[in-house]
């Protein structure tokens, strides 16, 4: 569509709140016709790819584009979704991605990167963004680090920095206590643990910041692939602990980023 192409060339193809504001300003200033503006907005709700319907409106509603969950998809589907999303956004994250998925994506998106520990694919085509600080990601043991890394990468693609605090589980509590100043200065803390899942309660008892607990499927048989730490975290006696799903580092990182980003928006608004 020629009109859509024209609008795209004016830099409003990427759909987020800032670009929509720019689109309205261009229309107000007479730089684009009303038909061009309508053509650009028409593709906002979703795009039907046949096997999936991309939510192209999510950046406006939530401030971050749709995320691709790789598990259960074949590599070519992940690649097709990635290409389609990058037509309307300048950043992308795929979680639970396999090396085969990355191979398929990187063959057509050369600037994609893959984290083998977190199993994430990331593309970030934005200019440098001032990061928002205040998140700490603590993990109990080395086996929990893939989930912690997924949380860290999620925070980073959402414009936040996450200070890692690794291998500080309760079996050697002195490792946490030696770093207590780090968690006490945090705005929000993501705590990742398997086995009996005790670490979030311990951390929460030391800080005033909210704690997002992430149970992992790490542990022997009675851990029941994460059910035991999940129930332990949900029954925490320390107030201020919320719990996400088993192995859901992405969900924890997303929520932590929303908290510090909301705080930044409130501070920016009050400073006007």
N, C-alpha and C positions, 0 to 999 in steps of 0.2 A: 504494500500500500504506500503510494508516494507520500501521502500526508504523514503517515506514521514515520516514514524514513526522514522526512524533513524535521519532524519533531525530535527524532532520535539524534540527528545531527546538531541540534541546538542544545544537546546535553541533558535532555530530560527523559531519556529512555530508562535510566536507572530510577526505580520507583521507591522513594522513601519520602518522609514528610518534607525534608528540605527541597527535594526535587519537585514535589507537587507545589510547594510555595513558589518556587522559581517559575514553574509552568504558569501559575496564576498571574505572576508579575509580568511575564512575557506577554500574556494575553491582555492584561490591563494596559501595558505600554504599547500595544499595537504591533508587537514583533511577530506574533503568530495569529492566525485566524481562528475563529471559534471552532470550525470543523477540525482543525489540526489538534486543538486542545481536547476535543471530545474523542478523537481517534486515540490519543495517548491515554486518556482516562478509561476508555472502554476495556482495555486489557487488564485493568487493575484487579478485579475480583479473583479470577483464577484462569489458568491456561490448561486446556485439556490436551494431554499427550496420548490419550488412548488408554494406557495402562496406569496413568496417574493424573491427578488434577492439581497443578501447582497453585499454591496460595500466594498470589502476587500482591496481595493487599496487606500481608502480615507485617511488613516493615512499618507501615503507617499505623496499624493498630497497636503493635507491641514494641516498635523501635528496633526490631531485628528481623531479618528475613527468615523464611522457612528453612529448617534444617533437615538434611537428608539422613534418615536412619538406614544404614546400609544392610543390616542383618535381614536376611530373607529375600534380598534382591539379587539379581544377576548383574555382573559387571557392566554389561551394555546398558541396562536400565539406569544404573548409577551415573554412567557417563552422560546419557541423554538428559537426565534430570539436572545434572551439574551444568551442562551447556545452556539449557533453558533458563535456569535460575540466574546464571551470570549475564543473561541478556537484559535482566531487569534489576540487578544488584551488583555491587562491586566487592562483595565478600561472600564466602561460602564455607560451610563446614559439613562434612560427612562423618557421622559417628558409626562405630562398629563396622569399619571398612576393612576389607581384606587386601592383601598385596595384589591380588588379581583385579580387584576393583580399582586400585590406584593405577595399575598398569593401563587399564582401559581409559581412565580419566586423563592421566598424564599424556597419553598419546595424542589427545586433541586439546588438552589444556596444559601447556608446558610449564606454566608458572604454579601449578598445583604442588603442594608438598605433603609428605606422608610421615606421620609419627608412628613408628613401629610399636612403641610401648602402649600408647593410648589407642592405637588403631583408628586414627582420624586423618581425614584428608582436609586440607585447608587451602583456600585461595583468598588473598587479601590484596586488592588492587587500589586501595585508597592511599592518599597522601598520608604522611605521618600524622598521627592523632595523639593528642596529649592524654596519657593514660590516667585512669582514676585508681587511686591507691586505697588500701584498707582491707584487702582480703588476704587471709592466711589459709592455706590448704595443708592440713596436718594428716599424716597417714601413720597407722600403727606399725606396720611391718613392710618389708621389701615386697612381699607378695601382694600388698594392697596398692602398690605404686602405679600400676596401669590405670586403675580407677581414679587415683589422685591426679595423674597426668591428664586424663580426659577432662577433669574439672579445671585444671590449670589452663589448658589450651582453650577451653570454652570461655573462660574469663578473658583471655587475651584477645580472642576474636571479637569479644564484646567490649573492647576498649578499656579493660581493667588489667591491673597487674595483680598477680597472686603470689605471695611469698610462700615458697614450699618449706615445710617442716616435716622431714621424712624420718621414718623409723624411730618414732617416739612412743611406742606402745607401752601399756601398763606393766609388762613383764620387766621393764627397766625404767621405772617412773622417773629416775633421776635425769634421763635424757630429755623429758618434757620440762621438768623443773628448771633445768639449766637454761631453757629457752622461754621461760614464763613471761618475760618482758615482751617478747614478740607477740604472743597471743593476747596479752593484756592491752596492747596498743591497737589491736585490730578492730575494724568496724563490724566485720562478720567473719566467722570462722567455719570452714568446711572441714569436718573430721571424718576420715575414712578408716574403717576398721572391720576386721572379720573376727573369727574365733568367737569369743563371748561378747564382743562389741562394747567393752567397758570404757574405751577412751573418750567418747563424746561426753559422758557424764563427768569424768574427771576434769576435762577441759572446761566444761560449762561451770563447774564449781569454782573455777579460778578467775573467771572473766565476767564482765558486764555485757559483752557483745553477744548477739544471738549466735547459736551454733546450729549448723546444718549437718546432721549426721548421715553418713552414707554406709550402710552395711554392705559388706562384700561377701562373695561366695567362697571365701578362703577359710579353710578349717577342716578338721576331721569329721567323721560321720555324724556325730551328734550336733554339728553345726547346721546340718540339713541344708547345705548349699546356700547359706545366708539367712535362713529363717530364724535361727537362734540369735544372731546379732541384731536382726531387724526387730524382734520382739523385745530384746533387752533395751535397745535404743528408744523404742516407743514407751517403755516403762521406766524411763530415766527418772530418778528422784530429784535431779537438778533441774530447776525451771529454766526455760529459754532454749530447750532443745527441740528442733523439728527434724523430721526424718523423711528422706526420699527413698525411692525403691532400691532394691538390691543391685549393686554394681552400677548405679546410675550417677556416675561422676558428671556427666553432661547436665543432668537436671540440677545437681547441686551447684555447679559452676554458673549455670544460667540464673538460678535464684539468687545466689550471692551477688552476681553482677547487677541484677535488677535492684537489689537493696542499695548498693553503693551508688548506682546511677541515679536512683530516685533521690537519694540524699544530696547528690551533687546538683540535681535540678532544683531542689528546694533552696539550697544555698545560693545558687545563681539567681533564682527568682527573688529571693529576699534582698539580694545585693543591688538589684535594679533601682 
